[in-house]
Amino acid sequence: MQQTPLWSQANQKGSQPLAELSVSGIIDRIVFHNEQTGWTVLSLDIEEDTGVTAVGIMLSPAVGESARFNGQWETHRRYGRQFRFSSYQLLRPTTEEGIKRYLSGSLLKGVGPKLAQALVEKFGERTLTVLDETPERLQEVSGIGPQRAEALTSSWQRHRQMHEVMIFLRQHGIGAALATRIYDSYGLQAVELIEQQPYRLAREIRGIGFATADKIARSVGIPRDDPQRRQAGLLHVLAAATDNGHFFLPRRDLLKRAAHLLGLNEQLVELSLGELEAQKELQIDSSDEQVAVYLPQMLAAERDVARRFSAVLDDFAEAAPSRGQVEQWLQRRTSLGELPLTDEQQSALRKALCSGLSVITGGPGTGKTTIIRALAEACANLGRRVALASPTGRAAKRLEQMTGREASTIHRLLSYDPYRHRFRYGSGNPLPVDTLVVDEASMLDVLLARDLLQALAPGTQLVLVGDADQLPSVGPGNLLRDLIESATVPVCHLTTIHRQQADSLLVQNAHRINRGESPYLPTGKQWQGEDCVFVEEEDPENAGRRVVQMVAEKLPKLDFSPDDIQVITPLYRGPIGVRELNAALQQRLNPAQETKAQIERGETVFRTGDRVLQTVNNYDKSVYNGDIGRIAALDVEREIVRVHFDQAEVGYDFNELDELELAYALTIHKSQGSEYPAVVVVMHSSHYIMLQRNLLYTALTRAERMVCLVGNRRGIYKAINTASERRRYTRLQQRLRGELAEPDA
């Protein structure tokens, strides 16, 4: 069949044209097609050979389409002989029989074999030219009136234009998954938008950052000093600062960072600062001597949280129990022979029970969980409805186990509504509780705190419990520390280590490190069965091997299964970073097998049985950043992965796998808020840039029963001696103290 090229599409980088074969055929059946990734399995008619399987990435295939596929033959161990194509050209049939088959496939809605036959009988080999150039002539065919002609014309044009849009996107280096997201968002306007406003992609399409949008902008001719590029650079720097925990950037700092990113002088960039302020895409707060530049939503959130914290403090007065009621409960508790409370713990309870908002903070072994349990008992005795929550699923599960009361994550407590895209509990629909206790509050960022505060009815009591000396939250702000240092909230500092924890070397070392003192780290023959051991290794690659050995061999001999053990390390990259350790641990604990399904995504291989981490909040699936699960099933043909989490089993399409990472090893930041029976902590001088005291302290306090430090003493002492924290730009303290002029609520 004589054919001419219609559209062409290259699918994969790194193809080798000289080594490729070319086959032409007609799509007889679409066995599988993933609209998000473009991955397609086709059945082709190739000359006299029918039912030939072809696999590769193809955009919106249709039965009856003809194409020339470039690639190589291969033999799949499960599916047999197939043609894997790396690029293709859609071909326009030129014979009447080819055109009839082309139109009667799944290409056009409403066109079946009979209508295709009628069109070809009327227009012959010029049928496709009529559709292109004179579609009004379709009404010459019996049975086609004005409305049907218009529908056919629209369907034909959409088909052509959609391919043109997708091919345009791929030509600019955008992969199939992102190209589909862009097309789904902008439709046929995608080409025009990208040529005129490419930086919108970075703001509106998940998975496209400033660097990608900037590369596309260069390819479509946007100059380096274009105003939209300058504005996009400023907004990107502010958004990146938010990702790093800041609520704002000082004006001068913002201009310096943006100028460096854009390769322009600060004076030119400063022009766009005023433009963005006028467009209300950023806000400048000059309420003190430092000029602060915020994204509008960040400034609104900071102000709202400060107002609501103050309201929680003020609104509780009428609902507060009397001192006499609290004392009666304490006496009754003692008479029932309950676990005795120290004077320090009783003081914390009195303060928490009689305050609308309070903070209880302390290190490991100081009795924070005991106080939560006693606080819940007291509230129930006083007739108050109490709820327990934590920022992470593992922390909530542990809280439930330790207190014997139901506990949940904050996200599940607020109950996300996927249809309305917001929490069910909030302003106008408050939580049905009188007292809310939030554990691991050091992880609570200001944005989640805002959602929580909006869901509290007037008079609801809020108690935040956590260790203020741990790392601050991954999200923006330093909420727990700001509340404590604002001196506006009742705070109880627990300092006494209780008897059941006093003999723990793990607990002792955590407190030593927090005070800036050297820990006792037994190694080799020095180790006498303590719950803390040091494996000294100077060479980073050897340290990585020792980590794998500890997880797979040494700790299991102490009755810890690999599932009980979590490896944590400061950095993501390097021989003892998360990426390399995950690959090594996966190879040892869950190696490739002929009978085990697996899929490669970038540099990561996912296999059935792998431990994985959810890296973003996915409200539709009810899984959240930090949730850890295990791959229960992996269907390569249907491109679906099933992951079992504590709360449920969740399905992912292959295009959603960017939400998951292997979780045999985590960064210390990612492990925060969770505790594990045994923890292997990597602390090495090669991680110099990240080493600081609260990082090491947080790492040790992730262990419940055993911690193994792997690394060198230089790295450990560098961390201990680096007490300064990286400053986070936030004005919550000043707002809590009422030091800043605020607009009316």
C-alpha positions, 0 to 999 in steps of 0.5 A: 500500500503506497503511503505518505508521511502524515505526522512523525514522532521520536519517542526515546532519547539516545536512539541509534538510527543506523542500527534500527529497522523500519516496519510499516503496518496498520493498527489492527487492535490496541492491546494496551495504551496508557494515556499518561505515559504514552506506553502502548502495546499494538497488534499490527497488520504488516503486509501478509503478516497479521497480529504482529505485536509492537510496543513503545510510546505512542500518542493517541493511537487509533485502530485503522491508522497506518504508521512506519515504526522504527526500532528493533525486533526482540524476544520478550521472555513472557510475551514472545517476539515483538517489535519495540519501536523508538520512533514512528511516523503516522502515514496517510493511506492513498488507496481507497481500501486503505482510506476506508480502513483508516476512517472506519477504525477508532479514529473518528467518532461516529464513523463506522464501516458503512459510512467510511464506505460511503465516503470513499465511494463518493470522494475516492482517493481524495477523501482525506483531502476533502476532510482537510480542505473542503469539509462542507462537501461531506453533506454531499454524502447520503445520510450526512446533514449539517450537524453530522458534517460539523461533528465529523469535521470537528473530530477530524480537526481535533485528531490532527491538532492533538497530534501536532500539539503533542509532537510539538511538546516532544520536540521541545524535550517534554516526555510523554507523561508531561506532554499529556498533562500539558495537553490535558490542561491547555488542550489545543491552546498548548502550542500558542501558550508555550510559545508566548508564556512558557513559564506558566508551565512551571507554575501550573504543571506538576513535574515541570520546574523553572529549569525545564520551562526556561529551556523551553523558553530559550528554544521558542526564542524568549530573550534572557532579559524578557520581563516574563523570564525575570518575573518567573525567576523571582517567583521561582526563588520565592517558591524554592525558599518556601520548600526550604522552610522559609516564609519570606526572603529579605528583599536584598537576598531575593534579588541577589538569588534571582539575579544569580539564577537568571544571569542578570544584574540586580537592577534589572531584576528589581524592576520586575519586583514592582511589576509582580507586586502590582499584579499581586503575585507577591507581597512586600511586608515592611512592618519592621526594619527588614523588608520582607517579600512573601508569596501572598498565600504565605503571608496570609497563612502566617498572619492567620495562624498567629491570630488563631493561636491567640484566639485559642488562648483567649476563648478557653477561659469559660470552658477551663476546669477549676484548679480544684477540679484538677487537684481532685482528679490528681488525688483520685488518680493516686488513690487508684494506684495509677503509675505515679507522676513526678512533680514535674509531670504534675506541673505540666498536667496542671498547666495543660489542663487549665490553658487553652493552648500549651506546649509540653516539650522534652527529650527522650525518656522524660515522660511525654507519652506518660503525660499524654496518657494522663491528660487523656484520662483527665479530660475523659474524667472531666467530661471533655471529648479528647482526640489524639493526633500526630503529623505522621502515620507511624507516629500516630500508630505508636501514640495509639499503642502507647496510650491505648486510645485511638489516634490518627494523623492530622490529615485523617483527623481533618478528613479530606474530601476528594470531590470538594478538594478540601478538608471536611473539617474546617471553618463552619464545620469544626471538629467534634472535640473539646481537647486536641493533643498533637504529638511530635509537634516539632514536625508540624509546619505552619500551613498544616497548623493553619488547617488544624486551627481552622477546624477548632471550635471556639473553646477547644483546647489545644496541647502541643507535645514534642521535642523542640531540640529536634529538626524543624518541620520539613514544611515552612516555618519553625512552629514549635520553637516559635511558640516557645520563644514567643513567651506568649504560650504556657510551656512546660520543659521536661528534663527528668529522665525516668527510671525505666530509661535511665540505664539506656545508653541510647537515651543517655547519649541523646541527652549528651549530644543535645548538651554538646557533650561527647557520647560514649560509643562502644565499638567491637569488643567494647560493646557489651550488649548496650542499646547503642553501638558504633561501627567505625569506618573511614572509607565511605564505600566500605561504610556503605557495605557495613551498613548493608551487613548490619541490616542483613546479618548483624542486627537480625542476630539480635532478633531484629528482622529487616522490617524492624530496621531503618537506615537513615543518613544525612544526604541523598547522594554519594556512596553512603547517601540514600540513593546508593544505600537503597540500591545496595539494600534492595539488592541484598534484601529483595534481589531480582528474580525471574518470577518477580515483576519489576519496573524501572523509573529513571535510576530506580527499580521497583520490585514486588516486595520493596519498601517504599516511601510516599513523597507527596500528599495525595489527598485523593488516595489518602496517602501522605508525605512520609507514609511507608508501605510495601509493594504488594503487586506490580502488573507490568502489562496493565501498568499498575502498582499496588502498595500496602500501607498500614491504613489501606492498599493503594493503587498507582499507575506507572505514571504516578511512580514519581510519588514513590521512592525506595525506603530501605534508607531515608534521609534523617529529615524524612525519618522525623516523626517516626520511630523504629525498633532499630535504626542504623545511622550513617554519620560521616565527615564526607557529609560535612555540609549537612552535619549539625547537632540537632541532625544527629540528635534527631537521628538517635531519637528515631530508635526505640530499642537499638541504634547502630552508628556507622561512620567516623568520629570526625563526622560525629564530633563535627555534628556535635560541635555545630550547634547553629541552625540554619535560620528560617525566615518567619515572623510568627514570633513577632506576630504572636507578640503583637509587635507587627502592624497587621491589617484587620482580619 
